Amino acid sequence: MGGSISAPETRNAQSIHEFTVKDSSGKEVDLGIYKGKVLLVVNVASKCGYTNKNYTQLTELHDKYKDKDFEILAFPCNQFLHQEPSTSEDVKTFACTRFKVEFPIFQKVCVNGPKTAPVYKFLKDSTPSFLGSRVRWNFTKFLVDKKGKVLARFGTTTPPLSIEKDIKKALGET
């Protein structure tokens, strides 16, 4: 479930662009392809009480800013009450069919514990919350600047549209 994801030594990583992850079909993706784009990295789940609102608003943000150097990177995760039991490919089908998602959905990952995906270790180490670095639930969002540095972390209950001002600022639109 953690997927074999190559990465630099997480403590030495300076940017999210240094990581390689796998897409929903298992193909390796170098996150360096996102250099110059503002990213919103989200751990998603299809059977969560926050699923509808988050996917709907993430799709709206993506549609609004996809042509302005913005991308959403979704990582399915089944660590919170097993609310993402589907395969990575099924998650992509669900999101694309039900919510018309056009942003990339990657292979299922662990965001906590000993099998934490290296990219999530980097994200968490870059933004420890007052409760520690653990991701607390589905739909935790990390805003990453064009150079691959984490700008902010938003919890599950923060609706994606409420961080639009932060996205605009990162894009230089304020």
C-alpha positions in Angstrom: 0.0 0.0 0.0 2.9 2.4 0.7 4.0 1.8 -2.9 7.6 1.7 -4.0 8.4 5.4 -4.3 11.9 6.5 -4.9 13.1 9.7 -3.2 16.1 11.5 -2.0 16.9 11.2 1.7 13.9 13.0 3.0 15.8 15.1 5.5 18.0 16.4 2.7 15.3 17.1 0.2 14.9 20.8 -0.6 11.9 20.6 -2.9 9.0 18.4 -3.7 10.4 18.3 -7.2 13.1 15.9 -6.0 10.6 13.0 -5.6 9.3 10.3 -7.9 5.9 8.8 -7.2 3.7 6.4 -9.1 0.5 7.2 -10.9 -2.7 5.3 -10.4 -1.6 2.6 -12.9 1.9 2.2 -11.4 3.9 4.3 -13.8 6.7 6.4 -12.3 6.2 10.2 -12.3 9.0 12.6 -11.6 7.5 15.5 -9.6 10.2 17.7 -11.3 7.7 18.0 -14.1 5.7 20.4 -11.8 8.6 22.9 -11.4 7.2 26.4 -11.9 3.7 25.4 -10.8 1.9 26.0 -7.5 0.7 22.7 -6.1 -2.0 21.6 -3.8 -1.2 18.1 -2.5 -4.1 16.3 -0.9 -4.6 12.8 0.6 -8.0 11.7 -0.7 -10.6 9.1 0.2 -13.8 8.1 -1.5 -15.9 7.0 1.5 -15.3 9.9 3.9 -17.8 12.4 5.1 -15.6 15.1 3.6 -15.4 13.5 0.1 -18.2 15.3 -1.7 -17.3 18.8 -0.6 -13.6 18.4 -1.1 -13.7 16.7 -4.5 -16.3 19.2 -5.7 -14.3 22.2 -4.5 -10.9 20.8 -5.6 -12.4 20.3 -9.1 -13.6 23.9 -9.1 -10.2 25.2 -8.0 -8.5 23.1 -10.7 -10.8 24.3 -13.4 -10.3 27.9 -12.4 -6.5 27.9 -12.1 -5.2 25.0 -14.3 -4.2 27.4 -17.0 -2.4 29.6 -14.5 0.5 27.3 -13.4 -1.6 25.5 -10.7 -2.0 21.8 -10.2 -3.6 19.5 -7.7 -1.9 16.3 -6.8 -4.2 13.7 -5.2 -2.9 10.7 -3.2 -5.5 8.2 -2.1 -4.9 6.9 1.4 -6.7 4.1 3.3 -5.2 4.9 6.8 -8.3 6.6 8.3 -11.0 4.1 9.2 -10.4 2.3 5.8 -12.3 5.0 3.9 -10.3 4.3 0.7 -10.5 0.6 0.2 -10.5 0.7 -3.6 -7.5 0.1 -5.8 -5.7 3.2 -7.1 -7.2 2.8 -10.6 -10.7 2.5 -9.1 -10.1 5.7 -7.1 -9.2 7.5 -10.3 -12.3 6.1 -12.1 -14.5 7.1 -9.2 -13.2 10.7 -9.0 -13.2 11.2 -12.8 -16.7 9.8 -13.2 -18.4 11.2 -10.2 -16.6 14.6 -9.9 -15.2 15.1 -13.4 -11.7 15.3 -11.9 -9.0 16.2 -14.4 -6.1 16.6 -11.9 -3.6 13.7 -11.4 -4.5 10.9 -8.9 -1.5 8.9 -7.9 -1.1 5.5 -6.4 -2.4 4.8 -2.9 0.1 5.8 -0.2 0.6 5.8 3.6 0.8 9.3 5.0 1.7 8.2 8.6 3.6 5.4 10.2 6.6 3.4 9.2 5.5 3.0 5.6 4.9 6.8 5.0 5.6 7.7 1.4 8.8 9.8 1.2 7.0 12.7 -0.4 4.6 12.8 2.6 7.6 12.7 5.0 8.9 15.7 3.2 5.5 17.5 3.3 5.0 16.8 7.0 8.6 17.7 8.0 8.1 21.0 6.2 5.0 21.9 8.1 4.6 20.3 11.6 1.3 21.4 13.1 0.8 22.3 16.7 -0.3 18.6 17.2 2.9 17.2 15.7 3.6 16.3 12.1 1.1 13.5 11.7 -1.6 13.9 9.1 -4.8 13.7 11.2 -7.4 12.7 8.6 -8.4 12.5 4.9 -8.2 15.7 2.8 -5.3 17.3 4.5 -3.9 19.9 2.0 -0.4 21.1 1.5 0.2 24.2 -0.6 3.5 24.2 -2.4 5.1 27.1 -4.2 6.6 27.1 -7.7 10.0 26.2 -6.4 8.7 23.1 -4.6 8.7 24.5 -1.0 5.8 23.9 1.3 4.0 27.2 2.0 1.1 26.0 4.2 -0.8 23.1 5.6 -4.6 23.0 5.9 -6.6 20.5 7.8 -9.5 18.3 6.7 -12.2 20.8 7.8 -10.7 23.6 5.8 -12.7 23.7 2.5 -10.5 24.0 -0.6 -12.3 27.1 -1.8 -11.4 28.9 1.5 -7.7 28.7 0.6 -8.2 30.3 -2.8 -6.6 33.5 -1.6 -3.5 31.6 -0.6 -3.4 30.0 -4.0 -3.7 33.4 -5.7 -0.9 34.8 -3.6 1.3 31.9 -4.4 0.5 32.4 -8.1 1.4 36.1 -7.7 -2.2 37.3 -8.4 -2.7 39.3 -5.2 
